[in-house]
Amino acid sequence: MTVEPGLSASAGLQETGAGSYGQVCNPHETSALIVYPPGSTEALSIAHSTQACGNPKIGQLQVKGFGA
């Protein structure tokens, strides 16, 4: 998908709460999501307060399909 300058695109993001995993999650407070736009090596920081799992074997986020 190509997004022309001045236009935008979006994608759904599903988040599973850290509390769903119990202590194996090793929960930590967070204040932002770090996003790398396609084709970019520069990260964007998006304010988002939540608890994230410190256990790298647990995936809490799932990105749905992109759309314009």
Stockholm file with secondary structure:
# STOCKHOLM 1.0

chainA/1-68         MTVEPGLSASAGLQETGAGSYGQVCNPHETSALIVYPPGSTEALSIAHSTQACGNPKIGQLQVKGFGA
#=GR chainA/1-68 SS CCCCTTCCCEEEEEECCGGGGGGGGCEEEEEEEEECCTTCCSCEEEEEEEEEECCTTCCCEEEEEEEC
#=GC SS_cons        CCCCTTCCCEEEEEECCGGGGGGGGCEEEEEEEEECCTTCCSCEEEEEEEEEECCTTCCCEEEEEEEC
//
